[in-house]
């Protein structure tokens, strides 16, 4: 997950998830690196000595970026107790709606990893008077997009539609949230697809790293210790009755926030809510407590963790360590440190491992954005024969940043990038709804990003130097997913000790001699 969004959003234990997807684009919070196949060229070619003067003249100096503060939404409460965040934008005839509840993967019961995920997945498989096919067709006929997801700290139902179709589309969203059918015939199909996807996940080293990294850092079986899409062993035990019971306990209006952005007014929102959600009442039973994992003092993360993928042509290398909660006052400044280290194409990790060494298509890093203790993750997918040297370079870059912090040039660049990232996050109606949904899910106030960017813009180089130890790899977990026979000898010279071996689902396996 990302702290501009998205980084956070997905790493969010599912969180770590988004981060770990090596080879895939990290979450979009503006702090994630982007890695085009061909590096962009921004420098003008130099004229040969003795050649004619450049007719275009000197390169113009860039001015200071304009100040940008995201507009906060109007907050009010609907008659059924549901909170509403509304941000009107009338430039385009579009409306985006997200309904957020603060129960996600961290609320999965013991032995039920993935229950929040499969519950969300089942909710649009028929709702109200429509079966799964009829519901899907109705959404398409309106030109709308409808999706449901479960993340580390919450679950979200999202809708984007043209203003002229918002009324019928909102009715469908209301059916999905309030009146899901949970048909048995759909359950078998959806559950089978889910389990097949989890089996296939083990073939992808990047996905394996995503799964294992959560367990390694937080401990297997802990609330943040599994990915949001669950674990295969638990998926095989979850029944439709478990899904129905979980839905009844957590999808309730007194714990929900309705985020609405776009071409719509408060009166129009209240009219929709009154028409379609008036009958959605909170159960008399008290809602479950929101899970905010604390540090698990009994868990001792391994120093070097190896997952063998014998046929993999690449290795995924990761360095993981404790981060901070999204609400921590240090979080905005840690974003600046990460931006220079691994949060952009020109950051240190990518320049070293991709541009100079040519070992990877991209290397990046991020601080996750979660309600509880977050994480710092640096990662890359590298050619297997360079696993050891690449890991040594990654550890070296982290150590240099931890010891000396940013250079003045980096400090100037990351603060300018901060403004650009913020504009991008709030650029469209749907992205604005996504960001506000994330703030709600994390328990952050609607104006959080205004205060966060103010903190970043007022920060000093000395402040960042004091915080740079947050990326020190000395106490980090080093995770490598790749072909053991090829990479194990490369790791022996790094001084990380003997590796601990786990499987693709984040479970320890018995040590065996190198084949």
PyMOL commands that set and color helices and strands:
alter all, ss='L'
color gray80, all
select helices_A, chain A and resi 5-11+15-20+105-107+115-123+132-141+163-178+184-201+205-218+232-235+240-250+253-255+266-276+331-341+348-356+384-404+408-425+429-441+448-458+461-471+473-475+484-494
alter helices_A, ss='H'
color red, helices_A
select strands_A, chain A and resi 74-77+83-88+94-101+145-150+155-162+256-262+304-308+314-322+360-367+375-383+477-482+500-501
alter strands_A, ss='S'
color yellow, strands_A
deselect
rebuild
show_as cartoon
